[in-house]
Amino acid sequence: MAKYNYQNMRFLIVDNIKPSQEILKQFVIGLTTKQVDSTHYAQDVASICQQRSYDVIFLGYDLGDNQKNGQQILEELRVNGYITRHCIVILITAEVSQAMVLAALEHKPDHYLCKPYTLSELEKRLNSCIHKKMAMTHIYQALDDNNPELVIRHCKHALSTDTPYKIECLGIIARQYFELGRFDEAKRIYLAYKDTVNCQWAIIGLGKVALLEQNLSQAETLFKLLIKNHPLYLSSYDWLAITYEEQFHYLLAEEILEQALLLSPRSLTRLKKYAHLCIHNEHFAKATIAYERNYKLAQNSIHHCADNTIKYVQALIKHAPSLPLVEAKKINNKAFSFLKQMARDFKDSDIKIQSHLLGACLFEITKERQLANDEIRRGETILAIEHINIETNKLHEISNTLDKLNRKDLVDKILSTKEALYRPKTLDSADLPLYSIKDRAQSDIEHALSLYSEEKYHEATLRLQDAYKMFPKHVGIKLNLIQVLLVAFDHYNQPLGDLYQAKALLLELNQLNLNKDDMERLKKMQKKYQRIAGI
């Protein structure tokens, strides 16, 4: 491959080992007339890339204890748009474990290089990357501009000139077709290349089309085949889990994500999904472990947020009662340290309140009731002072925690007062005070149930559908609507659309934190749906 002219390119070197940084800097100085920037401090990289555009970044993976690693930096740069697709990122690492390589590849560096390496190897990788960037420059620009029609045109032109990047161009075209809703055109490409080397994306695409068409058994077969033939192609596990969820096979969805996490344990998105499924399946020990791993992995990444701590403690609250008292106290101490760190990192009032109230829940489990009461008093004091500045959805989350402590009355009064105080003069249901919402919603439910008991299923469905439009967040309305839809379809051969609506509502409810009674009812209706749909 020919050498390229790097004279006008701008380089950034990120490496925390001084000799390595100097070797890279001398190498780059021989390539470009531009100033070469470098840093050993991971926290600086995002701000540096916001201030200046770079053509090439040599990015070290291990940048020191308690620092972001190269994978986390690359994710931050891509997600926030601090670098474009034109920027070449070569990840340099001394760690060559499967877990590291798979995690890094999920964030798509242009290349990675394992230490020890020679400068000739580095130059070879760099030349390979620049060759591709130059050949794909118009396509990448159109992708950055979010112009799918132009992306397709540029890809077709590249294919007509016998580009060496044919497979990537085909994959890009198919993805644009899919995202534009032109599924038949995408499917033709998927079918034509599904048996071609390095075209696993084509099988994924066929599986996604099958999901869209509700051909769940075909989607399941495709994703399973891909896992069998290419066990390290991790997105196939994610899509198979989605397929299982569509069939309400939540245990199978949990198991398949567990397999993927054994291969690549550093994927935060997959880990959070897995933990959520563990909670749904009442595998609280697994959920606690998963949320703790998520908490630790997220610390230095763009995923660092208070919710990581809250989800971990909520899982522990469900798990700890099954532990011996000594073990529960031991694991609670870890949770308290997480809660204190959360309160230091995030200054919002609702976070401070949740820190105290969740701490109270932990003390209740270990029967330290005086300490629990102290934490409740601290949390309620802040709530009484700060409630006016807290968003309504956050107040509802606080209410759920207080419910566990049998202290829900205070926040319910606050919600009623707040929503009444800020109610606009229009009669939009979303702006009604809480007591009015409850009264009107309960009236609609009772009327619909009366129609249901008289076997007037069509009328009951219409009543509940109208109520659902007015109160889209009301769990009781959703549950009753699902029940009516399923019974009507099962016994009276109602339109297939009713079954689809029931499924959509079931999936929607599964993403919520329901109380015990509502969760039990939801699970019964999921089983009923599976029986009716023949899953």
ABEGO torsion letter per residue (X at the ends): XBBBBAAABBBBBBBABAAAAAAAAAAAAAABABBBBBBABAAAAAAAAAABBBABBBBBABAEBGBBBAAAAAAAAAAAGABBAABBBBBBBABABAAAAAAAAAAGBABBBBOBBBAAAAAAAAAAAAAAAAAAAAAAAAAAAGBAAAAAAAAAAAAAAGBAAAAAAAAAAAAAAAAAGBAAAAAAAAAAAAABBGAAAAAAAAAAAAAAAGBAAAAAAAAAAAAAABAABAAAAAAAAAAAAAAGBAAAAAAAAAAAAAABAABAAAAAAAAAAAAAAGBAAAAAAAAAAAAAAAAABAABBAAAAAAAAAAAAAAAAABBAAAAAAAAAAAAAAAAAAAAABABAAAAAAAAAAAAAAAAAAGBAAAAAAAAAAAAAAAAAAAAABBAAAAAAAAAAAAAAGAAAAAAAAAAAAAAAABBABABAAABBAAAAAAAAAAAAAAAAAAAAAGBAAAAAAAAAAAAAABAABAAAAAAAAAAAAAAAAAAGBBAAAAAAAAAAAAAAAABBBBAAAAAAAAAAAAAAAAAAGX
